[in-house]
């Protein structure tokens, strides 16, 4: 019974941490220091976990993280760079998924 919660919570924590870190890193590299100044440019999951989102994950199998703060006024090209920073999170999730599938494929006999 406990195992059915440990695996999803662990996967959720890794995915949300990398996702939010990717938003923060992209924004920082494009000129916005807001996330770094607020301590969100980190792979520490405690900086990104939203308690209600985590509890929701446990209860209804759907959760969320704290959004990364971003100030598009700090970007040289606000619209373009805001889009790039926004896309960085989902792209990181696709990369994690691809790496997971590749690892599974290379370590098992499908």
N, C-alpha and C positions, 0 to 999 in steps of 0.2 A: 504494500500500500504506500509506504513512504517513498519507494523508488519511483513510482509514477509521478511524484512531485519533484524529486531531486533532479532528474534529467531535464524536464522542461524549464525549471527555474535556472539551472546552470546554463542551458543553451540560451535562454532569454537574457540572462545577465551578460554573457559574452557578446551576444548579438547587439544588445542595446548599448553596451559600453563602447564597442568598436564603432557602431553607427553614430553615436553622439560625439565621440572623439573625432571621427572623420569630418563631421560638420565643423567642429571647433578648429581642427587643424587646417582645413581648407580656408576657412574665414581668416585665420591668422596668417597663413601664407599669402593671402590676397590683400592683406593690409588692415584687417580688423582685429585689434588686440582685446576686444571685449571679453570673449570667453576665457582667455588666459588671465586677464585681470580678476575674473570672478572664480578662478580655480577650476575651470571646466575643461582646460586643455590637458587632460590626464586620462590614463587608462584605469584609474581607480574607479571601480563600479559604484562606490558610495557617493561619488560626485554626480552621478547620473541617474541613480535609482529614485523613482517617485514612489513613495510608500503606498499610496492608493493604487497606483498602477501595478505594483508587485502583488498586493493583496487581491486585486482584481484578477490577475493572472492565476493565482492559486484557486480562487473561487469559481470564476466563469471562463477560465482558459483564454483570456484576452487581457493584455496589459500594455503599458506604455512607460516611457521614461520622461525625465524633465527635458524640455526643449533647451537647446543651446542658445544663449543670448547672442545676438548679432546686430551690429549697427551698420547698415549699408552705406551710411554717410561716410564711413571710413574707407570705402573702396574707391579706387580710381575710376572704375566703370561700374557704378552701383547696380544696375539691372543685371548685367552679364555676370558679375562676380557673385551677386546674391543667388543667382540661379546655380552657378557652379558650386557654391557652398551648400546649397540645398540638395543638390544631386549627389554630393559626396557621401552622404549617409546611406542611401539605397544602393549605391555602387559598392560600398564596402560590404553590405549584406550579400550581394551577388557574388562578390569575391570570396567571402567566407563559405557560402554555399558551394561554389565551384571547388574550393580547396577541400571541403569536406567530402564531396562526391569523388574527387580525384583520389583522396586518401583511402576512402572506402573501396574504390575500384582497384587500387594497387595493393591493398592488404587483404582482399577477399577474392574468392573464386565465384563471381557472379555467373 
